[in-house]
Amino acid sequence: MSKSLLLSAVATMVIASTSVNADEISSLKAQLQELNKRIETLENNTKTNTEQTQALADELINTQNATSFGTVDISKTEAGLGVAASKVYYSKNPLSIGGYGEIHFSRYANNATNETETTRFVPYIGYKFSDNIILNSEIEFEHGGQEVSVEQLYLDFLIDPAFSVRIGHQVVPMGLINLNHEPILFNTVNRPDVETYIIPSTWHENGITIHGKTDILNYYIGAIVALDMGLAEHDGSLDKDTYGINWIRNGRRGGYERNSRTSNLGFVARIDYTGINGLLVGTSLYTGDAGPSTNGKEPGRLTIGELHAQYQTDGFKIKGLYTQAHLSHADAYLGVHTVGDTSLVFPTHPKLADGGYINLEYNILSHLTQTTTQLPIFFQYENYNLANSVVGEAAFGTTESFTYGMNYFPHPQVVLKGEYTMRHNKNDSNSANYANEGIYSFALGFIF
């Protein structure tokens, strides 16, 4: 082959090769551009999917929060109720479940006897029909389950913070304990005698109550089913001394009729001042027809009034209460009282009772800022007479008691209690029955 032909062939091959490489490069560039577009589209889709996934995750978390049962916030209360009873009011879930329980043990040193019982287990079940219509209920299993009762079952219509209406079975807004009877809210093992026998805690009846609050005041005004002084047989016995102690307490109807007696109407009012941080000062008054006469005489009227105060700062708390109950026409409830086939004539009936207590508490761990554990020590003095004026036999003597104790809170919702009470008991018309009592008591309490 001639040199010229060879050079021509090489040149042709080079030109052809160069042409092919240029086409390939052009094709590769087009493929790269398409790939970049696909990658960009994929990145956009991934970003969108990530945003959608996060939105779904947030929605799931919100749904879980809205449908799970919340814990108790011990800093929140509503309309004077206990913290567990208030749970439904601030729950995100329409359905709320809470409650409390107590187990007690006591040893009476003067006669070396012991008592222990599963005192009560109380579930709260609440439901929010809306933010303004609240159903709340309290069901009590008491004395190891031997007694079951409904202590609250009402609808609260929250019209305005200053004006709401509660209709149904509800706790009567009197005293310090009756509204706040959950075990972490009082430091003694048992509720004070004054708020057991004169203000008959836990006192709950059917009725309607208007309640509200301002920056410095809380108030309640209501009409409820009245206490009935003719129902001496409530405790299932006909012991005159027992009845003398329980003459107010036995008048509770508790939401149902006994012996088809006529329901009487009672009225209750309460006001509390809270304008100073840590201070609560208030008063409440109940008055109502005392029930049909047991002997044909003019029926009486029972009136109970009380003053209460509480102040708390840092780890220190002091609270006190004084109450008085008066029954007019007490002679209308003398006569025959019957349980089953057994009857007894009561020749006497109390017409006046009064008493009060003061309670001081100091949390000795309050200076430790790194722990939620509390260890309050306390002292309570109580003085009362459950029948210092009677129709018929002699009046009772005045009982006084001194209680020293300690609470341990391993968790804000759990308490272990221990105390010793020295009681000079004169709540009997027979001086031979007066007793000096030494009582060691312990309790486990919790709310949820």
C-alpha positions as CSV (number, residue, x, y, z in Angstrom):
1,M,0.0,0.0,0.0
2,S,1.3,3.4,-0.8
3,K,2.2,5.8,1.9
4,S,-0.5,8.2,0.9
5,L,-3.1,5.5,1.0
6,L,-2.0,4.4,4.4
7,L,-2.1,7.9,5.8
8,S,-5.5,8.4,4.3
9,A,-6.7,5.2,5.9
10,V,-5.3,6.2,9.3
11,A,-6.8,9.6,9.0
12,T,-10.1,8.1,8.1
13,M,-10.0,5.8,11.2
14,V,-9.0,8.6,13.5
15,I,-11.8,10.8,12.1
16,A,-14.2,7.9,12.5
17,S,-12.9,7.2,16.0
18,T,-13.2,10.8,17.0
19,S,-16.7,10.9,15.6
20,V,-17.7,7.9,17.7
21,N,-16.2,9.2,20.9
22,A,-18.0,12.5,20.4
23,D,-21.3,10.7,20.0
24,E,-20.7,8.6,23.1
25,I,-19.8,11.6,25.1
26,S,-22.9,13.4,24.0
27,S,-25.0,10.3,24.9
28,L,-23.3,10.1,28.3
29,K,-24.0,13.7,28.9
30,A,-27.7,13.2,28.1
31,Q,-27.8,10.2,30.4
32,L,-26.1,12.1,33.2
33,Q,-28.6,14.9,32.8
34,E,-31.5,12.4,33.0
35,L,-29.9,10.7,36.0
36,N,-29.5,14.1,37.7
37,K,-33.2,14.8,37.1
38,R,-34.2,11.4,38.5
39,I,-31.9,11.9,41.6
40,E,-33.4,15.4,42.1
41,T,-36.9,13.9,41.8
42,L,-36.0,11.1,44.2
43,E,-34.6,13.6,46.7
44,N,-37.8,15.7,46.5
45,N,-39.9,12.6,46.9
46,T,-37.7,11.5,49.8
47,K,-38.1,14.9,51.5
48,T,-41.8,14.8,51.0
49,N,-42.0,11.3,52.4
50,T,-39.9,12.3,55.4
51,E,-42.2,15.2,56.0
52,Q,-45.2,13.0,55.7
53,T,-43.7,10.4,57.9
54,Q,-42.9,13.0,60.6
55,A,-46.4,14.4,60.3
56,L,-47.8,10.9,60.7
57,A,-45.5,10.3,63.7
58,D,-46.6,13.5,65.3
59,E,-50.2,12.7,64.7
60,L,-49.7,9.2,66.2
61,I,-48.0,10.7,69.3
62,N,-50.9,13.2,69.7
63,T,-53.4,10.3,69.3
64,Q,-51.6,8.2,71.9
65,N,-51.5,11.2,74.3
66,A,-55.2,11.8,73.7
67,T,-56.2,8.2,74.2
68,S,-53.8,7.1,77.0
69,F,-54.6,7.6,80.7
70,G,-52.7,10.4,82.2
71,T,-50.9,10.6,85.6
72,V,-52.1,12.6,88.5
73,D,-50.8,16.2,88.7
74,I,-50.8,16.8,92.5
75,S,-50.5,20.6,91.9
76,K,-54.0,20.7,90.1
77,T,-57.4,20.7,91.8
78,E,-60.8,21.7,90.5
79,A,-63.7,23.2,92.4
80,G,-62.1,22.3,95.8
81,L,-61.9,18.6,95.0
82,G,-59.0,16.3,95.8
83,V,-56.2,16.0,93.3
84,A,-57.2,12.5,92.0
85,A,-60.9,13.5,91.9
86,S,-59.9,16.5,89.8
87,K,-58.1,14.4,87.2
88,V,-60.9,14.3,84.6
89,Y,-61.1,18.1,84.5
90,Y,-57.6,18.4,82.9
91,S,-57.3,15.0,81.2
92,K,-56.6,15.0,77.4
93,N,-58.5,11.8,77.2
94,P,-62.3,12.0,77.3
95,L,-62.2,9.0,79.6
96,S,-60.3,9.3,82.9
97,I,-59.6,6.7,85.5
98,G,-58.1,7.5,88.9
99,G,-58.7,6.7,92.6
100,Y,-57.2,6.1,96.0
101,G,-56.8,3.4,98.6
102,E,-56.1,3.0,102.3
103,I,-55.0,0.1,104.5
104,H,-55.0,0.6,108.3
105,F,-53.5,-1.2,111.4
106,S,-54.1,-0.1,115.0
107,R,-53.1,-1.3,118.4
108,Y,-55.0,-0.2,121.5
109,A,-52.5,-0.2,124.3
110,N,-55.0,0.0,127.2
111,N,-56.6,-3.3,126.3
112,A,-53.9,-4.9,124.1
113,T,-56.2,-5.4,121.1
114,N,-55.3,-5.0,117.5
115,E,-57.4,-4.0,114.5
116,T,-56.4,-4.2,110.8
117,E,-58.5,-3.8,107.7
118,T,-58.4,-2.9,104.0
119,T,-60.2,0.3,104.9
120,R,-61.2,1.5,101.4
121,F,-60.5,1.2,97.7
122,V,-62.1,4.0,95.7
123,P,-61.9,4.2,91.9
124,Y,-62.8,7.5,90.1
125,I,-64.3,7.2,86.6
126,G,-64.8,10.4,84.7
127,Y,-65.8,11.3,81.2
128,K,-65.7,14.6,79.3
129,F,-68.6,15.0,77.0
130,S,-67.0,18.3,76.1
131,D,-64.6,20.8,77.7
132,N,-67.7,22.2,79.5
133,I,-69.7,19.2,80.4
134,I,-67.9,16.8,82.8
135,L,-69.1,13.5,84.3
136,N,-67.4,12.5,87.5
137,S,-68.0,9.5,89.7
138,E,-66.5,7.9,92.9
139,I,-67.3,4.3,93.8
140,E,-66.2,3.2,97.3
141,F,-65.4,-0.4,98.4
142,E,-65.0,-0.1,102.1
143,H,-64.1,-2.4,105.1
144,G,-62.6,-5.1,103.0
145,G,-65.4,-4.9,100.4
146,Q,-68.2,-5.5,102.9
147,E,-69.7,-2.1,102.0
148,V,-70.0,-0.6,98.5
149,S,-71.4,2.8,97.8
150,V,-71.5,5.5,95.2
151,E,-70.0,8.7,96.8
152,Q,-70.1,10.9,93.7
153,L,-72.0,10.7,90.4
154,Y,-72.6,14.1,89.0
155,L,-72.5,16.3,85.9
156,D,-70.6,19.5,86.1
157,F,-71.6,22.2,83.6
158,L,-68.6,24.6,83.4
159,I,-70.3,27.7,82.2
160,D,-67.7,30.2,83.4
161,P,-64.9,30.0,85.9
162,A,-67.0,32.3,88.1
163,F,-70.3,30.3,87.6
164,S,-70.7,26.6,87.1
165,V,-73.5,24.2,88.0
166,R,-73.0,20.7,89.5
167,I,-76.0,18.4,89.4
168,G,-76.2,14.9,90.9
169,H,-74.7,12.9,93.8
170,Q,-71.9,15.0,95.2
171,V,-69.7,15.6,98.2
172,V,-71.1,18.3,100.5
173,P,-68.7,21.3,100.5
174,M,-68.0,21.6,104.3
175,G,-64.9,21.5,106.3
176,L,-61.3,20.7,105.4
177,I,-61.5,16.9,105.0
178,N,-64.9,16.3,103.3
179,L,-63.9,17.6,99.9
180,N,-60.2,16.5,100.3
181,H,-60.6,13.1,101.8
182,E,-57.8,11.4,99.8
183,P,-55.2,9.9,102.0
184,I,-52.2,12.0,100.9
185,L,-54.1,15.2,101.7
186,F,-54.3,14.7,105.5
187,N,-51.5,13.5,107.7
188,T,-53.3,11.5,110.4
189,V,-54.0,7.8,109.9
190,N,-57.8,8.4,110.4
191,R,-59.8,11.5,109.6
192,P,-60.2,13.8,112.7
193,D,-63.0,12.8,114.9
194,V,-64.5,16.3,114.6
195,E,-64.8,15.8,110.8
196,T,-66.1,12.3,111.3
197,Y,-68.9,12.7,113.8
198,I,-69.9,16.4,113.7
199,I,-69.1,17.1,110.0
200,P,-69.9,13.5,109.0
201,S,-67.2,12.9,106.5
202,T,-67.4,11.5,104.0
203,W,-70.7,13.3,103.6
204,H,-72.3,12.9,100.1
205,E,-75.9,13.5,99.0
206,N,-78.0,14.2,95.9
207,G,-78.4,17.8,95.0
208,I,-77.5,20.8,92.9
209,T,-74.6,23.2,93.6
210,I,-73.6,26.4,92.1
211,H,-69.8,27.0,92.4
212,G,-67.2,29.3,91.0
213,K,-63.9,31.1,91.7
214,T,-62.3,34.5,91.2
215,D,-58.7,35.5,91.8
216,I,-59.2,35.6,95.5
217,L,-62.4,33.7,96.3
218,N,-64.0,30.3,95.9
219,Y,-67.7,29.8,96.6
220,Y,-70.4,27.1,96.7
221,I,-74.2,27.5,97.2
222,G,-76.4,24.4,97.0
223,A,-79.5,22.5,97.8
224,I,-79.1,18.9,98.9
225,V,-81.1,16.0,100.5
226,A,-81.1,16.8,104.2
227,L,-79.7,14.7,107.1
228,D,-82.5,12.8,108.8
229,M,-82.3,12.6,112.6
230,G,-84.9,9.8,112.7
231,L,-82.6,7.3,111.1
232,A,-80.9,6.0,114.3
233,E,-80.7,2.5,112.9
234,H,-78.2,3.4,110.2
235,D,-75.3,1.7,111.9
236,G,-77.3,-1.6,112.2
237,S,-77.5,-1.5,116.0
238,L,-79.6,-0.1,118.8
239,D,-76.9,0.7,121.2
240,K,-77.7,4.1,122.8
241,D,-74.1,5.0,123.4
242,T,-73.2,4.2,119.8
243,Y,-76.1,6.2,118.6
244,G,-75.2,9.1,120.8
245,I,-71.8,9.3,119.2
246,N,-73.2,8.8,115.6
247,W,-76.4,10.9,115.9
248,I,-75.3,13.2,113.1
249,R,-73.4,10.7,111.1
250,N,-76.3,8.2,111.1
251,G,-78.5,10.9,109.4
252,R,-76.7,10.6,106.1
253,R,-78.9,9.1,103.3
254,G,-76.0,8.6,100.9
255,G,-78.1,8.9,97.8
256,Y,-80.9,6.5,98.6
257,E,-84.1,6.3,100.7
258,R,-84.3,4.3,103.8
259,N,-87.6,3.1,105.2
260,S,-89.4,5.2,102.6
261,R,-89.0,8.3,104.8
262,T,-89.7,11.6,103.1
263,S,-86.7,13.3,101.6
264,N,-86.2,16.7,103.3
265,L,-84.3,19.6,101.8
266,G,-81.1,21.1,103.1
267,F,-79.1,24.1,102.1
268,V,-75.3,24.5,102.1
269,A,-73.1,27.5,101.4
270,R,-69.3,28.0,101.6
271,I,-66.8,30.7,100.8
272,D,-63.0,30.5,100.9
273,Y,-60.5,33.4,100.7
274,T,-57.2,32.5,98.8
275,G,-55.9,36.0,98.0
276,I,-52.6,35.4,99.9
277,N,-50.2,32.8,98.6
278,G,-50.4,29.7,100.7
279,L,-53.3,30.8,102.8
280,L,-56.9,29.4,102.8
281,V,-59.5,31.0,105.2
282,G,-63.1,30.1,105.0
283,T,-66.5,29.2,106.5
284,S,-69.4,27.0,105.6
285,L,-72.9,26.5,106.8
286,Y,-75.5,23.8,106.5
287,T,-79.2,23.9,107.6
288,G,-82.0,21.6,106.8
289,D,-85.2,19.9,108.0
290,A,-84.2,17.1,110.4
291,G,-86.7,14.6,109.2
292,P,-90.1,13.4,110.2
293,S,-90.7,13.2,114.0
294,T,-90.6,9.7,115.5
295,N,-93.2,10.5,118.1
296,G,-95.6,13.0,116.5
297,K,-94.0,16.2,117.9
298,E,-92.9,19.1,115.8
299,P,-90.0,18.1,113.6
300,G,-86.6,19.8,114.2
301,R,-84.0,21.5,112.1
302,L,-80.3,20.7,112.1
303,T,-77.8,23.5,111.6
304,I,-74.0,22.9,111.3
305,G,-71.5,25.7,110.9
306,E,-67.8,25.7,110.8
307,L,-64.7,28.0,110.4
308,H,-61.5,26.7,108.9
309,A,-58.0,28.0,108.0
310,Q,-54.8,26.6,106.5
311,Y,-51.4,28.2,105.8
312,Q,-48.5,26.6,104.1
313,T,-45.0,27.8,103.3
314,D,-41.9,25.8,102.3
315,G,-42.1,22.7,104.4
316,F,-44.4,24.0,107.1
317,K,-48.2,23.7,107.3
318,I,-50.7,24.7,109.9
319,K,-54.4,24.1,109.7
320,G,-57.4,24.2,112.1
321,L,-61.1,24.0,112.2
322,Y,-64.0,24.7,114.6
323,T,-67.5,23.4,114.1
324,Q,-70.8,23.4,116.0
325,A,-74.1,21.5,115.3
326,H,-77.5,22.3,116.8
327,L,-80.7,20.4,116.5
328,S,-84.0,22.2,117.4
329,H,-86.9,20.2,118.8
330,A,-84.7,17.3,119.6
331,D,-87.5,15.8,121.6
332,A,-89.2,15.0,118.3
333,Y,-86.7,12.1,117.9
334,L,-87.3,10.4,121.2
335,G,-89.2,7.2,120.9
336,V,-89.0,3.7,119.4
337,H,-86.3,2.9,116.9
338,T,-86.3,-0.5,115.2
339,V,-83.9,-2.8,113.5
340,G,-85.5,-6.0,112.1
341,D,-87.6,-7.5,114.9
342,T,-85.8,-5.6,117.7
343,S,-87.0,-2.2,119.1
344,L,-85.6,0.1,121.7
345,V,-87.1,3.3,123.2
346,F,-84.6,6.1,123.2
347,P,-85.3,8.3,126.3
348,T,-82.6,10.9,125.2
349,H,-81.4,12.7,122.2
350,P,-78.4,15.0,121.6
351,K,-79.2,18.5,120.5
352,L,-75.8,20.2,120.5
353,A,-72.3,19.2,119.6
354,D,-69.1,21.2,119.1
355,G,-65.4,20.7,118.7
356,G,-62.3,21.7,116.8
357,Y,-58.7,20.7,116.1
358,I,-55.4,22.2,115.1
359,N,-52.7,20.4,113.1
360,L,-49.1,21.4,112.7
361,E,-46.7,19.8,110.2
362,Y,-43.1,20.2,109.1
363,N,-41.4,18.3,106.3
364,I,-37.9,17.7,107.6
365,L,-36.6,17.0,104.1
366,S,-37.9,20.3,102.7
367,H,-34.3,21.8,102.5
368,L,-33.2,19.0,100.1
369,T,-33.9,20.3,96.6
370,Q,-32.7,17.2,94.8
371,T,-35.4,14.8,96.0
372,T,-39.2,14.5,95.8
373,T,-39.2,12.3,98.9
374,Q,-41.0,14.0,101.8
375,L,-40.9,13.2,105.5
376,P,-43.3,15.4,107.4
377,I,-43.6,15.1,111.2
378,F,-46.9,16.4,112.7
379,F,-48.8,17.1,115.9
380,Q,-52.6,17.3,116.2
381,Y,-54.7,18.5,119.1
382,E,-58.4,17.8,119.1
383,N,-61.1,18.8,121.5
384,Y,-64.9,18.0,121.1
385,N,-68.1,17.1,122.8
386,L,-70.7,15.1,120.7
387,A,-73.6,15.8,123.1
388,N,-72.9,18.7,125.4
389,S,-76.6,19.4,125.5
390,V,-79.3,16.7,125.3
391,V,-83.0,16.1,125.8
392,G,-83.4,13.5,128.6
393,E,-80.3,12.0,130.2
394,A,-77.1,13.6,131.2
395,A,-74.8,15.3,128.6
396,F,-71.5,13.8,127.5
397,G,-68.1,14.9,128.7
398,T,-65.5,16.6,126.6
399,T,-63.0,14.4,124.8
400,E,-59.5,15.6,124.0
401,S,-56.7,13.9,122.1
402,F,-53.1,14.4,121.3
403,T,-51.6,12.8,118.2
404,Y,-47.9,12.6,117.3
405,G,-46.9,11.1,114.0
406,M,-44.8,11.0,110.8
407,N,-45.5,10.5,107.1
408,Y,-43.1,9.1,104.6
409,F,-43.7,9.9,100.9
410,P,-41.4,7.7,98.7
411,H,-43.4,9.1,95.8
412,P,-45.7,12.2,95.8
413,Q,-48.7,9.8,95.3
414,V,-47.8,7.2,97.9
415,V,-47.7,7.7,101.7
416,L,-46.8,5.5,104.7
417,K,-48.2,6.8,108.0
418,G,-47.4,6.1,111.6
419,E,-48.7,7.8,114.8
420,Y,-49.5,7.6,118.5
421,T,-52.7,9.1,119.9
422,M,-53.4,9.8,123.6
423,R,-57.1,10.2,124.0
424,H,-59.1,11.1,127.1
425,N,-62.5,9.8,125.9
426,K,-65.5,11.2,127.6
427,N,-68.1,10.9,124.8
428,D,-70.6,9.0,126.9
429,S,-73.2,10.1,129.5
430,N,-71.9,7.5,131.9
431,S,-68.8,8.7,133.7
432,A,-67.9,5.0,134.5
433,N,-67.3,4.5,130.8
434,Y,-64.8,7.4,130.4
435,A,-61.5,6.0,129.2
436,N,-57.9,7.0,128.7
437,E,-56.8,5.5,125.4
438,G,-53.4,5.0,123.9
439,I,-53.6,4.0,120.2
440,Y,-50.7,3.1,117.9
441,S,-51.8,3.4,114.2
442,F,-50.2,2.8,110.9
443,A,-51.5,3.2,107.3
444,L,-50.6,2.8,103.7
445,G,-52.3,5.3,101.4
446,F,-52.1,6.1,97.7
447,I,-53.8,8.0,94.9
448,F,-53.6,7.4,91.1
